[in-house]
């Protein structure tokens, strides 16, 4: 086989994702029980290992030779599936839109028909004089589209569970709807109805059993509302790879056989290709620089604000930005093998490991539903045989047990509290993306704070200067004029400082000086001719090589270096005459935020890729208890995992792409809005406003929202537990059951609305 054939074969494997596993988009999952079912189906394949992320509706399968085997397994389990192509989320996004649109249409139809149906059935059942011939069948026809088309998602889910010999909340909802509607049809068709006793109303007229239609329609509408709002509020973590796709270049300039560089689709780039990167472009591959020099802005990957000077022999990472200079790179990793893609993959895998936390209701109903079914059947038999009641009465009591146990409030307990909590947080600049964050926040004991861009501003600022006593204004004007020709963060920091001095009247804005022959020196600084004199603003190391700094300036630069500051020296006509020391300062409110976190009983840890000395200075200033320094981007998630293995519940606060995997691996991920899209897609909570105090507020809001959800669930289950015995004794007619369900739902909604008035400030 030729080498060319080998390359093409490897390329094919990579395009399908089989070199590191295959990603599968899945549709039709309605709860975490569905995700577990799909995962079990995939893991039954010989040699396959799979994990399913319910939030992203995506499965990752390794150990496969043919992805069609995995697709067949998912489809056999009753769900839709398609192989996911990197950067292409169109199929999954379209499926999500179709699902939400379908729920919306069903909810609208159910609501429009249920309201008049409930009014009509109550009035006609209680007042015989208002009845007309065939009134029961008119009500049946109105209820028919509600209990069939509108309730179809519950019937379909219940059938899937039946086929797989399992149950969930949809099973009970579906059976309740079918039983209520079916018995209403039977009583209307065969005249089984008779006088019945309702709690608080006494004996009611014949035909009141038509109210079972009211129950069937009400259950459907309430459950559709809960499902619709839950679907809307589910976090859109599936956009993670879409954000990555927007960041990574779609093409690369690859050197051809004739030596010319040709624009090539990124999926066609191969390891070993020579790629050209010009100033202002993003590096498309991971590899070693073959020729040229440049400064690469790696802040999207490392979060560090200062561009890194690189030359032949140095390594370049895909996703970094060439601020200046032109380089050629020998490609070593492309596509899914780049560091950028691997960080996103780690983030998604970590997210899938948290998905099981979201199944609280499903875990409880896994036991609750079978118990209720047994109780309803036993009740029917007891009333029919030992007690000797008529079949109509026995069936009515059995259905009452089934109806009163329908967990209507359970379907609203989480989404309503989640919606109100999210709305309350939005008004305070806090976005809570899902109830995973709420569950996790109640248990965390450790908060990891990323340094650059999170605790610090991420921009260089002049922290000190060494300037001559005479002719200072003219010198500052010339420096400002030169620095306006550079886009380097150091130049921007110095220029911002000079502009602030100009506003204070201490210097000119630097617009009058004539500047020519400007040269940007990668990794060094900038030089040019200003007002006829040579002027350089360069690094202290470069300045020391070109001129004698003198004892006073040398001592000053040494002191600034020990304080972990970046130093730039100004050389005028070959003589060093000034210096600027720049630092990445902490954000306003960082100290108060750490104090509030500690007041909540949380341990705070500063996490950074910096060396221990500068990290220690920042940690001491903000009051953190510990520092974990010199951590590589890919190792941040490992730090989180290590703390978790030691028994800690960890919250991670970050802003960069390098924080994405750590944010997802943590029990609670918090991203600041100034960070990258990747980080914000991976986080559970996003801080929208520029105030680190919102970190403590977000945790307080999450805890209070979680407490509300727990209270709702306790009420919902408590209501069922107390109401079921009453129904078993025959004291509840379905009308009373429907009213009780409505009251339970109203309580849950009211309890959730209390979150609007919660105070987040101490």
Rosetta blueprint (number, residue, H / E / L):
1 X L
2 X L
3 X H
4 X H
5 X H
6 X H
7 X H
8 X H
9 X H
10 X H
11 X H
12 X H
13 X H
14 X H
15 X H
16 X H
17 X L
18 X L
19 X L
20 X L
21 X L
22 X E
23 X E
24 X E
25 X E
26 X E
27 X E
28 X L
29 X L
30 X L
31 X L
32 X H
33 X H
34 X H
35 X H
36 X H
37 X H
38 X H
39 X H
40 X H
41 X H
42 X H
43 X H
44 X L
45 X L
46 X L
47 X L
48 X L
49 X E
50 X E
51 X E
52 X E
53 X E
54 X L
55 X L
56 X L
57 X L
58 X E
59 X E
60 X E
61 X E
62 X E
63 X L
64 X L
65 X L
66 X L
67 X H
68 X H
69 X H
70 X H
71 X H
72 X H
73 X H
74 X H
75 X H
76 X H
77 X L
78 X L
79 X L
80 X E
81 X E
82 X E
83 X E
84 X L
85 X E
86 X L
87 X L
88 X E
89 X L
90 X H
91 X H
92 X H
93 X H
94 X H
95 X H
96 X H
97 X H
98 X H
99 X H
100 X H
101 X H
102 X H
103 X H
104 X H
105 X H
106 X H
107 X H
108 X H
109 X H
110 X H
111 X H
112 X H
113 X H
114 X H
115 X H
116 X H
117 X H
118 X H
119 X H
120 X H
121 X H
122 X H
123 X H
124 X H
125 X H
126 X H
127 X L
128 X H
129 X H
130 X H
131 X L
132 X L
133 X L
134 X L
135 X H
136 X H
137 X H
138 X H
139 X H
140 X H
141 X H
142 X H
143 X H
144 X H
145 X H
146 X H
147 X H
148 X H
149 X H
150 X H
151 X L
152 X H
153 X H
154 X H
155 X H
156 X H
157 X H
158 X H
159 X H
160 X H
161 X H
162 X H
163 X H
164 X L
165 X L
166 X L
167 X L
168 X L
169 X H
170 X H
171 X H
172 X H
173 X H
174 X H
175 X H
176 X H
177 X H
178 X H
179 X H
180 X H
181 X H
182 X H
183 X H
184 X H
185 X H
186 X H
187 X H
188 X H
189 X H
190 X H
191 X L
192 X L
193 X L
194 X L
195 X L
196 X E
197 X E
198 X E
199 X L
200 X L
201 X L
202 X E
203 X E
204 X E
205 X L
206 X L
207 X L
208 X H
209 X H
210 X H
211 X H
212 X H
213 X H
214 X H
215 X H
216 X H
217 X H
218 X H
219 X H
220 X H
221 X H
222 X H
223 X H
224 X H
225 X H
226 X H
227 X H
228 X H
229 X H
230 X H
231 X H
232 X H
233 X H
234 X L
235 X L
236 X L
237 X H
238 X H
239 X H
240 X H
241 X H
242 X H
243 X H
244 X H
245 X H
246 X H
247 X H
248 X L
249 X L
250 X L
251 X E
252 X E
253 X E
254 X E
255 X E
256 X L
257 X L
258 X L
259 X L
260 X L
261 X E
262 X E
263 X E
264 X E
265 X E
266 X H
267 X H
268 X H
269 X L
270 X L
271 X L
272 X L
273 X L
274 X E
275 X E
276 X E
277 X E
278 X L
279 X L
280 X L
281 X L
282 X E
283 X L
284 X L
285 X L
286 X E
287 X E
288 X E
289 X E
290 X E
291 X E
292 X E
293 X E
294 X E
295 X E
296 X E
297 X E
298 X L
299 X H
300 X H
301 X H
302 X H
303 X L
304 X L
305 X L
306 X L
307 X L
308 X E
309 X E
310 X E
311 X L
312 X L
313 X L
314 X L
315 X E
316 X E
317 X L
318 X L
319 X L
320 X L
321 X E
322 X E
323 X E
324 X E
325 X E
326 X E
327 X E
328 X E
329 X E
330 X E
331 X E
332 X E
333 X E
334 X L
335 X H
336 X H
337 X H
338 X L
339 X H
340 X H
341 X H
342 X H
343 X H
344 X H
345 X H
346 X H
347 X H
348 X H
349 X H
350 X H
351 X H
352 X H
353 X H
354 X H
355 X H
356 X H
357 X H
358 X H
359 X L
360 X H
361 X H
362 X H
363 X H
364 X H
365 X H
366 X H
367 X H
368 X H
369 X H
370 X H
371 X H
372 X H
373 X H
374 X H
375 X H
376 X H
377 X H
378 X H
379 X H
380 X H
381 X H
382 X H
383 X H
384 X H
385 X L
386 X L
387 X L
388 X L
389 X L
390 X L
391 X H
392 X H
393 X H
394 X H
395 X H
396 X H
397 X H
398 X H
399 X H
400 X H
401 X H
402 X H
403 X H
404 X H
405 X L
406 X L
407 X L
408 X H
409 X H
410 X H
411 X H
412 X H
413 X H
414 X H
415 X H
416 X H
417 X H
418 X H
419 X H
420 X H
421 X H
422 X H
423 X H
424 X H
425 X H
426 X H
427 X H
428 X L
429 X L
430 X E
431 X E
432 X E
433 X L
434 X L
435 X H
436 X H
437 X H
438 X H
439 X H
440 X H
441 X H
442 X L
443 X L
444 X L
445 X L
446 X E
447 X E
448 X E
449 X E
450 X E
451 X H
452 X H
453 X H
454 X H
455 X H
456 X E
457 X E
458 X E
459 X E
460 X E
461 X E
462 X E
463 X E
464 X E
465 X E
466 X E
467 X L
468 X L
469 X L
470 X L
471 X L
472 X H
473 X H
474 X H
475 X H
476 X H
477 X H
478 X H
479 X H
480 X H
481 X H
482 X H
483 X H
484 X L
485 X L
486 X L
487 X L
488 X L
489 X H
490 X H
491 X H
492 X H
493 X H
494 X H
495 X H
496 X H
497 X H
498 X H
499 X H
500 X H
501 X H
502 X H
503 X H
504 X L
505 X L
506 X L
507 X L
508 X L
509 X L
510 X L
511 X L
512 X L
513 X L
514 X L
515 X E
516 X E
517 X E
518 X E
519 X E
520 X E
521 X E
522 X L
523 X L
524 X L
525 X E
526 X E
527 X E
528 X E
529 X E
530 X E
531 X L
532 X L
533 X E
534 X E
535 X E
536 X E
537 X E
538 X E
539 X E
540 X H
541 X H
542 X H
543 X H
544 X H
545 X H
546 X H
547 X L
548 X L
549 X L
550 X L
551 X H
552 X H
553 X H
554 X H
555 X H
556 X H
557 X H
558 X H
559 X H
560 X H
561 X H
562 X H
563 X L
564 X L
565 X L
566 X E
567 X E
568 X E
569 X E
570 X E
571 X E
572 X E
573 X L
574 X L
575 X E
576 X E
577 X E
578 X E
579 X E
580 X E
581 X E
582 X E
583 X E
584 X E
585 X E
586 X E
587 X L
588 X L
589 X L
590 X H
591 X H
592 X H
593 X H
594 X H
595 X H
596 X H
597 X H
598 X H
599 X H
600 X L
601 X L
602 X L
603 X E
604 X E
605 X E
606 X E
607 X E
608 X L
609 X L
610 X L
611 X L
612 X H
613 X H
614 X H
615 X H
616 X H
617 X H
618 X H
619 X H
620 X H
621 X H
622 X H
623 X L
624 X L
625 X L
626 X E
627 X E
628 X E
629 X L
630 X L
631 X L
632 X L
633 X H
634 X H
635 X H
636 X H
637 X H
638 X H
639 X H
640 X H
641 X H
642 X H
643 X H
644 X H
645 X H
646 X L
647 X L
648 X L
649 X L
650 X E
651 X E
652 X E
653 X E
654 X E
655 X L
656 X L
657 X H
658 X H
659 X H
660 X H
661 X H
662 X H
663 X H
664 X H
665 X H
666 X L
667 X L
668 X E
669 X E
670 X E
671 X E
672 X E
673 X L
674 X L
675 X L
676 X L
677 X H
678 X H
679 X H
680 X H
681 X H
682 X H
683 X L
684 X L
685 X E
686 X E
687 X E
688 X L
689 X L
690 X L
691 X L
692 X L
693 X H
694 X H
695 X H
696 X H
697 X H
698 X H
699 X H
700 X H
701 X H
702 X H
703 X H
704 X H
705 X H
706 X H
707 X H
708 X H
709 X H
710 X H
711 X H
712 X H
713 X H
714 X H
715 X H
716 X H
717 X H
718 X H
719 X H
720 X H
721 X H
722 X H
723 X H
724 X H
725 X H
726 X H
727 X H
728 X H
729 X L
730 X L
731 X L
732 X L
733 X L
734 X H
735 X H
736 X H
737 X H
738 X H
739 X H
740 X H
741 X H
742 X H
743 X H
744 X H
745 X H
746 X H
747 X H
748 X H
749 X H
750 X H
751 X H
752 X H
753 X H
754 X H
755 X H
756 X H
757 X H
758 X L
759 X L
760 X L
761 X L
762 X L
